Amino acid sequence: MPTREERDRSSTSPSTSDPIRVGTLADFPEGRGRAVDVEGKRVAVFRVKGRLHALQDACPHMGASLADGKIDSAGVTCRWHDRRFDLTTGESDNRSGACAKVYEIEVVNEDVFITPRSPNAPAPPDDDWVTFDPDRHLK
């Protein structure tokens, strides 16, 4: 595991697989979502029952911020169209098959780190409905 100094350096000049520091535990209050930037992508971080979860911030359906969604003990519900996503798997509770991308998140000495997608990970499907990106579609 990298030292704290190595991780701090990675937050200023990250590669696509290095963990990126996104704040401290105090920045993520219990029962709330907060959007952070990870290599130009918005990621929603949730703290539920003391555990942190990270999903893409854009709902795969229409791009609403999931960080602003309604949180329960195991999921977040998009405020636009009531689609609920599991905080651990990113899976939706409806039949659409839409899934929110899940990010690896960890805490080291009160600092919170998110690991972006590994360069060896498969690319997401090329389906605009499932991979809606508000930065690309709403300009």
Number of C-alpha atoms within 10 A of each C-alpha: 5 10 8 13 8 12 20 17 13 17 18 10 12 17 15 15 15 20 24 25 24 19 15 14 17 10 13 19 15 15 15 18 26 20 22 19 14 20 15 8 15 20 27 24 28 26 21 20 11 12 12 21 24 27 28 25 28 25 31 26 20 18 21 19 22 30 27 17 24 16 21 15 11 14 22 25 21 24 16 14 11 13 19 25 26 20 25 15 16 21 17 21 16 11 6 11 10 19 21 24 20 21 20 15 20 17 15 13 8 11 17 21 22 25 20 21 17 12 10 8 8 8 9 9 8 9 8 12 13 19 20 19 21 17 12 7 10 8 5
